[in-house]
Amino acid sequence: MKAFYTMVTAVALTLAGSAAIAAPGGVIDWSDLPDPSVQAFKDPYRELSPEMFDDVLFVVRMRSRLQQDVGSAEERHKWQELLTETEDALAAGGVDVDWLLAQRQVVTERRELAATAGNPLIDGQTITLAGFAIPAPADADGRPVAYLVPERGMCSHMPPPPPNQMIRVRLDGDWTPSFFHEPVRLTGKLTIAPSDQRMMVVDGLMPMHATFQLDADSAETLETRGDSLEWTQSGANRLRGAGNRKTGGNKASE
């Protein structure tokens, strides 16, 4: 009976969480974006210690070298000794090198799916999410575009996030980013609509692979405080004032 109630409680919590994510206009977190059903999988490479991983790479290099017609007989004998020694050390640590190498394609496909698949529970929902906006070239119809990422510096001084941690944003025109990685909270309809673009960012041409598209209805400029993003009216006023000075007092976007 206790097990039954535990199961019912777990199901109820799962449904409650799903309802909260799917609620129109609901505030979501970046951790809600990936498809949870493909995140958990066996990845034997992640179970290796750094030393074991280096040994596996060494085995691959030595096997490749020995398959080629290179080196003297003495050198090839030495390479074979090193290869056998490394394979034996891995086997003693419980690592089956041949099985591990046979898993490369499977692991690659699972990692790619985990990094690209979007959560179907939020597909087509109106959501609110805070992040850092990167200005991008407008769409063919002239609508302003930006990319939203979870951490400042991504796609410029830092590598881009996985595709299901990047959102291509179509803006309504009332607000566009004033600078790279401007903190902002956006509200709009989020859809799973994979896109693959290239654009100039701070450090040069950058591939922008995004699983999601957000048609933003509203934007709130934010400031970072500690590790969180918070709305500050003073920040918006300063940006608005700076925009007014640049336009001679004419209305400027926030």
Secondary structure as UniProt FT lines:
FT   HELIX           2..22
FT   TURN            24..25
FT   STRAND          26..27
FT   HELIX           30..32
FT   HELIX           36..38
FT   HELIX           44..47
FT   HELIX           50..67
FT   HELIX           73..92
FT   TURN            93..94
FT   HELIX           97..102
FT   HELIX           104..116
FT   HELIX           120..122
FT   TURN            123..124
FT   STRAND          125..136
FT   TURN            140..141
FT   STRAND          145..149
FT   TURN            152..153
FT   TURN            155..157
FT   HELIX           163..165
FT   STRAND          167..170
FT   TURN            180..181
FT   STRAND          182..201
FT   TURN            202..203
FT   STRAND          204..225
FT   TURN            226..227
FT   STRAND          228..231
FT   HELIX           233..246
FT   TURN            247..249
//
